[in-house]
């Protein structure tokens, strides 16, 4: 590709991708700390490409949360260098809003070493690839990929349908969140008609919880819950010793923030945790008037308006907490000013 190209409609993207069928091997990549949409997109679309005459592999350098492991097939993992890209002709980024969120460290900055295509649904997508297709009205990247498969008349196996439905269900919270649109439900219904295993997804992601994680959740709510903005913002600091106490791996704490969002009177919430050289904040909102995305962007992060995250490069939980609360205060006061 020469220069940046935007695919404003699925039809153009389908035509472009179909032309690449005999153009060499495609490497599928997603964002760091992969969630259900990222895992579903990689596994499901790799299967679709292979079943329809493409050479394709996906790369997951990090271990995924345990609840997604049952959906994985073979994948490349571990440390990756630029030499490992030899033999590929296209980098296909899925569910990755900007280059810095890429799961492969050496691809986070600078020019990409291969032609690239990005398919995503985040509203703050930066169009960093050579070709870009993003639709923020889609509940999940997997919803876009299914539309693409149908437009291109690709066959979709039962396994691929299950993976794509995984991404849709987890990104709209089992159809509870406001990003659930009629098109989302139609895509889910069509995937189920193709054999997608809805029960497997719901049991793995919403009806199964290790005892250690349940105990950790209970202690956080009973002993470590904090609130600000007159109880409208709830948060917890997830200290490493608590993870060790209950034998919980950090990657399996993705859904802890939902326990805070369910609290009566809470409009937004966050889980603050230590990760290597920084602190990470996972933010959620249940009131459209309070934007988790705006809070995250104020702290250098990003995401959706109702679900977002950021990294805080400070030394202590206290400093991270102070920065987070300052951004939260600004967001709540912003809404109060608008109401006046």
C-alpha positions, 0 to 999 in steps of 0.5 A: 500500500502507498500512503494511508487508506481508509475503507469507509464501507465493508464492501470496499474492504471485502474487495481489497481483502479478496485480492490478497488471497494469493498475495502471501501469508497474513499475520493477525495481531491484536492489542496487549492484554487481550480481552474476549473481543481480541481473542475472538477476532484473532481465532475466528478470523484466522479460521475464516481466512484459512477456510477461504483460501488464505495463508494466515496465522495469529500471534498472541505473545501474552497469556490470555485470561483463563476463561478464554483458553478453551477457545484457543487453537494453536498460536505463536506465543512468547518473545517475538523479534522482527526476524520472526516476521520473515515470510509474511506479506501483511500485518492485520491488526484487529481490535487495536485502536493505536500502535502503542497498544499493539501486543508486540513490543517492537511494533509499538513505535516507528514505521511498521516493517510490513504493509498493514491493515487495521480493523477496529471499533474503538472511537479513538482509533488513530488510523495508524496502519496503511489501510484502516477500517473502523466503525465505532457503532459496532459493539465489537470488532468481531461484529465488523469481521462477521459483516466482512465475512458475509460481504465477501461471501466467505464460509464461516465454520462453527468454530469461527462463529463461536469465536466471533460470538465470543467477542460480541457477547463479552464486549457488550456484556451479554447484551447488557451494555448500551453498545448493544444495537439491533445490528448486534443482535442480528449478527449474534442470531446469524452466528448462532444459526451457523452453529456458534456455541452460545452456552459455552461462551456464557458458561466460561465467561459469566457462570464460572469463577475460581474460588480464589477470585471470588474470595478476592472480590469479596475482600475488595468489596468488604475491606478495600472499597473507596468512593469519591464524588459523594459516592458516585465514583467507586474504586479499589486498589488491587495490591500485589499481596492480595493477588498472592493471598488468594492465588489469583493471576493478574490477567484473570482480574478483568471482570473485577471492575464489573462488581463495582459498576453494579453498586447502587448509586455508583455512576463510574468506577475503576480498578487500579493495579500495579503492572511492571513499570506503571499503574493501570486503571480499568475504568467503567461507567454506567451513566452515559453522562459520565465518560470513562473514555474522557477520564482515561484520555485525560490520563493519556489512555483511551477506549470507549465512553463506557469502558476505557483504561490508562497507564499512570507512570508514577511510583506509588499507589498513592500517586496513581490514586491522586492522579486518577481522582483528579481526572475523575473530579474534573469529569464529574464537574464537567457534567455539572457545568453542562447541566447548569 
